[in-house]
Amino acid sequence: MRPAARWTPGTLALLGGLALFFAVFLVYPVGFILREAFLADGRFTLRHFALLISSPSSLQAMLNSFAIAGLTTLLTTLLTLPLAHLLTRYQFRGQTLLNGLLLIPMVMPPFVGAIGLRQILARYGSLNLALIDLGWMDPANPVDWLGGGGFWGVVILQVLSLYPVMLLNVSAALASVDPTLREAAQNLGATPARLFRTITLPLIIPGWFAGAVVVFIWAFTDLGTPLIFGLSTVVPVQIFDSLTELNTNPLGYAQVVSVVVLTLGLFLISKRAVSSRTHAMVTRGHTAGAFTPASPSRTLAIWAVGAAVVTVSLLPHAGVILQSLAGRWFFTVLPSDWTAANYAELAQQPLVGLSIRNSLLYSSLSAGLDLVLGVAIAWLLTRRRLPFAGLLDALAMLPLALPGLVIAFGYVAAFDFDLDWLNPRQNPTLLLVISYAVRRLPYLVRSAVAGFQQTSLTLEEASASLGASPWRTLRRITLPLIAAHLVAGTILTFSLAMLEVSDGLILAMNEKFYPITKMIWLLMGRIDPNAAAVASALGVVGMAILAS
């Protein structure tokens, strides 16, 4: 239970600082976008949205983005449902290890993997050439796996990268199903198909929907993958291209508002679905018998399925590693020449080293800022009785519903000031750090809140009774007790920020401020037959930094 509110000067100053931060770096940019989208000559108008709907290219981009997001959600569902069933129904040797391996793609950046997947799935890429060598494909008519100008390449990579998100949610939902309900249905003669349709599926819908919303929004707003595949007729790329004409073309603002409405709407629906009691279980049986011991042959089969999924999902990144070491890779399944020259070329380019230092700087500062903000917000939510605690919590969680594309676009549009240190066109350092921090703040807030909630108030009350100030109590008593939660949250925020794509591509407009992701995109755009190999080498460096 939280203690009664004490409106000390320190508490008021903390609340004021948080209010100012959210007002300037979250509410103001979003409000600026809304103003530009709905106002023309000082009057309310829907003309910009009418232009958006009447534009064939914008309409096609919206349809393509919906198709990519919808197909990604559908395919991740079809992939994860049987996997989640096997992992939550059976107990087998190495289960924890397999669970961990299946989650690896979640921390591997799809932006980097796109380079390797393009090499593997091209018309005369590694896959088709291997099938031609086996005599399973006509060399004159190879399959276009990336079809639609890279459309299917984007879908495939999104599925391979995002299935862990769906797997976590579906597995949690399946694990929470009362096993006695399945047993009762089986005793009444229900077939496995009917049992799944009438018992299991209705009970896991809220959990599945929570994962589906995250996957759909992530796939819909992803900027880096379509750029690598050269797919320009999607909403994120059109928003990115509109940055060069913000003052003359309002369609960019209208597209961003459309994305905001979509994401916020889906998150509200998701929240309602997750909290819905329509499919709630009246009772909950013991779960000790929920796992069925797997026989050796079934264990081998489960491992074969899991290993196949992990192997295929890591193929894009394996392709990046191979390409980074390729001296020549043309019309062959594997590189015909191997070299470390691509890494040597990276070392000779000053901008590459600068981009690595920039990414480390941005990520470190953003993780530190998240740590401070997360602890402050969690302390207020758990240790002070605030009349508007729900609003503070909602503001801290709001970035989950605002893609990086929206936040970065808002910063470019709203902070076009004469102040060089605040204008991303002059020096984006501050806004890059803040955008990284705002995007990852919910993770650290939740980690800190969990730590505070698991820490008894007894020691803090004893410290206060001996005359210690709240700050001294927090510093000497509480923070050491919740250090594990804070370290885990800080590492997560740093890792996610290290290879962030949307913020870096949009906000970093000057080469000396480029992070790793923007430098990879720059290297990919060079007119040089070795450009992809050098960009892959930098991608491998980025993955190595994450792995370390």
N, C-alpha and C positions, 0 to 999 in steps of 0.2 A: 504494500500500500504506500502511495506517495504521501509525503508530509504535506501539511498545509502550506499554502503559498506564502512566501515571505518576500515582499517587494523591496529587496535591498537595492542599493544603487548598483551593485554588481550585476544583479539579475536584470534590472531595467536596462543597463548598458548592453548586456548580452543580447537581450531581446531586440533592442534598437539596432544593434549591429547586424543581426540576422535578418531583420526586416529590411534594412537598407540593402543588404547583399541580394536578397531575393527580388527586391523591387527593381534594382538596377540591372541585374544580370539574368533575370528570368522573366519577370512581368513586363518590363519595359521593352525588350526586343520583340516579344510576342505581340504586345500591344501595338508596336510600331508597324509590324507586318499587317495586322488587322486594319489599322488605319489606312495604310497605303492600298490595301486590297478593296476596301469598301468606300473610300472617299475619292472624289474627283472634283477639283475646283471648290473644295470645301463642302461638298454636298454628298450625302449618302447615295451610293449607286451600286447596282449589280452588273454594270456594263462590262467590267473586267471579266466576270465569270461567264457572261454571254459570249464574249470574245474567245474565252478559253474553250467553251463548248463548240463554238462554230469553227474553231481552228482544226483542220484535219490532222495535222501533225500532233497537236496536243491531245486530241481525242484518241489517236492511235497510241500515243505514249501511255495514256491512262489505261487503255485496254491491255496493252502489253504488260504493264506493271501489275495489273490485276491478275492477268493470266499467269505470270511468273509466280506471284505470291500464292495464288490458288493452287497451282500445280505443285509447288514446293510443299505447301501444307498437306495436300492430299498424299503425295508420295512419302513424306516423312511419317505420316500416320500409318500408311500401309507397311512401311519398313519397321516401325517401332512397336506396333501392336503385338506381332508374334515374338519379337525380342523381349519385350516387357513381360509377356506371358511366361516365357521360359525362365527368365531371371527371378520372377516372383512366385512361380509355382513349384519349381524344383530346387532342391538343395544338392550341390555337387561340389567336387573338389576344385579349388581355384576360383570359386564364385566371386570373391572380392576382387581378385586380380582382373578377371574378365570385365567386371563392372567398371573398374578404373580405366582399362584399355578402351572400352567403348566410349568413354567421355573425352578422350584425348582430342578429337577434332574440335571440341568446343573452344579450346584455347589456341588453336592454330588459325591464323588469319586467312579467311577465304580470298582476300585481295591478293595475297602472295600465291596461294594455291592456284589461282586462275592462270598464272603464267605457265605452270607445269601442266595443268589440264589442257590448255590450248595446244601444247606440244603433243600430248598423248592422243587427243581426240580429233586432231585436224584430219582433213580428207586423206592425206598421206602421212599421218602421224603414226606413233608407235603401235597403237591398237590395230589400225587397218593394215599396216605393213605386216604385223604378226599374223593376222588372219589371211592375208594374201600368201605369205610364205607357207602357211598350212594348207593352202588350196581351198579355203572356205569363203573366199571373196574374189570377185572379178576385179583384177587390177585396173581395168578400164572404167569401172563404175563403182568406186568405193563409197561406203555409207558416209553421209554428212552428219556425224554425231552432233556437231555444233549448230545444226540447221537453223534457218531463220535469222541469218546474220549474227549468230552467236546466242540466239534465244535459248536453245536447248542446253548449250554449254553453261549458261547462267543458272538454269533450273537444276541441272545435275550437280553443279558445285554447291548451290545453296542446300540441296538435300543432303549432300555428304558432310556439309559443315554444320547444319542446324538440327540434324536428327537427334543429337544428345539432349537438346533442350526439350524436345518432345518426349524422349525416352525417360528423362527424369520425372516429368509430370505424369505420364501414363503409368510408370512403375509405381510411383507413390500412390496413385489412385487405385491401382490393382492391389497393392499391398494392404490398403485400408478396407478392402471388401471383406466382410465377415465370412469366413470359410464355411460356417454352418449353413449359410444360405445356399451355397453350391451343393453341399451335402444333401440338404433337404430336397432340392430340385432333382438331384440324381436319384434319390430314393423314390421319388414320384415318377421316375422313368423319363425324365427330360433328356433329350439328345444333347451332345456338346454344342451343336449349333444353336439349338433353342435356348440352352442355358446361357450362352453368351449373349444372345439377342434379348432375352427377357430379364436376366438378372445382372450379369456383369456390365454390359454396355450402358444401361441407364445409370448405374451407380458410378461409373468412371467418367461420365460426360462432363461434369464440372472440371475435373482435373485435366481431361483431354483438352477442353476448350481453353483453359488457362495457357497451356503450352501452345495450342494452335494459334492463339492471338499473337503471342510473342514471335512465333515463326513467321506468320503472315506479315506482320509489320516489319520485321527485320528484312524479309525478302523483298517487300514492296519498296522500302526506303534505301536499300543497299546501293551505294554509288560506285564503289571501287570495282566490283566484279563486272558490271556492264561496260565500264570504261576500258578494262583490259581486253574484253572480248570485242570491243568496237560496236556495241549495241547502243545506238544513240536515241532510239525511239522508245525511251522509258522516262518516267517522270523525274527520277533523281538526276539523270544526265541533263535533261532539259532545264531543270532548276539550276544546275551547275553552270550551264551555258548562259543562262539569263543574268548571271552576275555581272557580265560586261556591259549590260544595258539596263541597269536598275532604274536609272533616272528617266528613261524614255519608254520602257516597255513594262506595263503593269502585269503582264501575264505571269511573270515569275512569282509575284506576290499572291496572285490568285491560285497558282499551283501549290504554293506552300500552305495556304489556308486550307485547301482541299486535303492535303496530307494531314494537317493538324486535326481537322474535323474527323477524318477517317480514324486516325490513331486514338484520339480521345474517345470517340464513339465506341471503338472496339474494346478499349480498356474498361469503360463503364459497363458495357455488356458483359465482359469477362468477369468483372467484380460481382455483378449481379448473379451471374451463372454460378460462380464459385461459392457465393454465400447462400445460394438458393437451397431450400430444404426440401424441394420437390422429390429428390431422390435420396434423401437422408435415410440411414438405417435406424430403425427403432431401437435395436439392441446391437451389441457388439460382442461377438463370441471371442474366446481365447484364440490367439493366432499361433500358438506354439505348434499346432498341427497343420498350419497352412502350407508348409513346405513338404513336398513329397520327395523322399530321397531318390536321387536319379541312379539308375543302373550304370555300370561302366560304359555300355554301348550308348546309352542316352547322354551320358556326360560327354563322351567323345563327339556325339552329334551336335550337342549344344556348343561345345568349343569350336567345332568346325564352322557352324553358322556365325558365331561371334567373331572368330578370327577372319572369316571372309568379309564381314562388314567392316571390321577395323582396317583390313588390308586395302579394300577398295576406297574407303574414306581417306586413307593417307596417301593414295596414289598421286593426287595432285602435288602434294608437298614432296613426295619422292621424285616426281618429275622435275620440280624446281631444283632439287639437289643435283640430279643428274645433269640438268641443263647448265647449272653453274660450273660444272666440271668439264663441259663439252667444248672441245676445240672445233669439232665439226659434227653436226648432227643433221644430216640431210638424206632423206629416203632410206633411213636405216631404223631398225627397231630401237637400238641403243646407240649412243654416240660412237662414231668410228674413230675419233681421236679424243684423248683425255688430256686435260691441261689445268693448271692452277693459274693460268695467265689472267683469267677473269677476275680473280681476287686481287692479283697484283695490280690490275688496272684500277680497281676500286681504291687501293692504297695510294695511287698516283693522282687521284682526283680530290682536290681540297674540299670541294663541296660535299663529297660523300662523307668524309670524316666529320665535317661540320653538321651534316644532317643527323648522324648518329649521336653526336654530342647534344644537338638540339632536342632529339627525342628523349634522351636520358634526362635532360634538364626539364623539359615540359612534364614528363611523366612523374619525375621525383617531386617537383613543386606541386603538381596537382594532387598527388597522393598525400603530401603533407597538408595541403589545404583541406582535403577531404577528411583527414584525421582530426584536424582542429574543429571543423564544422560538424562532423559526425558526432564527436564527443560532446560538443556544446548542445546540439539538438537533442541527443539521447539523454543528457543530464536533465535538460528542461522537461522532457517528456516523462521521465521516470522519477525524478527527484523533486519536482515542483508541480503543484496542482494549478494548472493554467486554465482559465476559462475558454481559451481558444487553442487548446492543445491539438485538437483535430485539424485545425487549419494549418498549424505549423507542420504536423505530420504529412498532410496532403501536399504542401509545398515541397517538402523534402522528397516525396515520392513522385512528384509530377514529372521529373525528367525521364522516368521510365516510359511515360506516354508521349514524350517529345523526342523524336529521332534526332541524332546528331546533325543530320541534314538541315532540319528546321532551326535548331539553335545556332548553328554556324551561319546560315543564311541571315538570320535575324541580327547577329552581331555585325556582319558586313554592312547590312542596310542601316542599322540603328546607330552605329558608332562611327559614321563617316564624318568625324570632327576634324578640327584643325589641330587637336592635340595628338602629336605623333605617337606617344606611348599608349594611346587608347584607340588609335585608328588602325585597323588591320591592314590597310593598304600601305601604311608606313612601317609600323612595327607591331606584328601580331602576337608578340610573346605573351603579354598579359592576358589577352583574350583567349589564346590557345590554352594556357594553363587553366583559366577559369572554365572554359568550355569542357575540357577534359574532366575537371573536378565536378562540375555540375552534372555531367552525364553519369558519373560513377558515384555520386554522393549517396543515392539510395542504398547501395550495397554496404557502405561503411556505417550509415545510420542504423540499418537493421542489425549489423554485427555488434555495434556499440549498445543498442537497446537490449539485445539478448544478453550481453554481458552485465549490464546494470540490473536487469530483471533477475538474473541468477545470483546476484550478490546481495546478501542480507544487509538490511539497514542497521543492524545492531552495532557493528563496528563504527559506522559513520556517526550514529547517535552518541556512542561513547566518546568519540573524538570531539564532537561538538560540545558535550557536557564538560570536557576538560578545557574548553575555551578556544579550540582550534577554529579557524575561519573555514568557510565552505571550500575556498580554493586550496587551503592547506590540507584539508581532509580529502579532497579529490586527488590531489597530487601525491599524498603520502599513503593513503589507504585504498581508495577505490581504483585508481588507474593501475597499480600493480596487480590487483585482483582480476581485472578484466583485460590484462595485457595480451593474452592469447587471442581473444576475440579481435582486438584492435590490430594485432600483427597480421592475422589472417585477412581481415578486411583491407588493410593497407596494401598487402602484396597483391590481392586481387585487383584493386583499383589501379595499381602501377602496371600490372601485366596487361590489363585491358586497354590502358591508355597508350602503351608503348607502340602498338601497331594500329592505333585508331586511324580510320580512313577519312571519313566525311569531314571532320573538323580540320585535319591537316590539308586536304586537297582544297578546301574552300577558303580557309583563313590565311594560309601561308601563301602570299602573293609575291614575295621577294625571295630570290634563291638563297640568300644567306640565312633565312629563317625556315627553310624547308625541313620538315621532319623526315624520317625514313620513308614513310609511305609516299609522300609527295616526290621524293627523289627517285623512288622506284618508278613512279609514273613518268617522270621526266626522262629517265634512262630508256624506258620502253618506247618513248616517242622519238628517239633519235633515228636519223636515217643512217643506219649502220647494221650490217648483217649480224653483227655480234651483240646488238643492243639487248636482246632478250636474255642472253647468257650473262651479261654484266648485271642486268637488273635482277636476275635470279640469284646471282652471288650476293647482292645486297639483301635480298629476301632471306637467304640462308643465314646471313649475319644477324638479321632481325630475329629470326626464329631461335638462333643460338643464344641471343641475349635473353629471350623469354625463357628458354629451357634452363638457363643458369640461375 
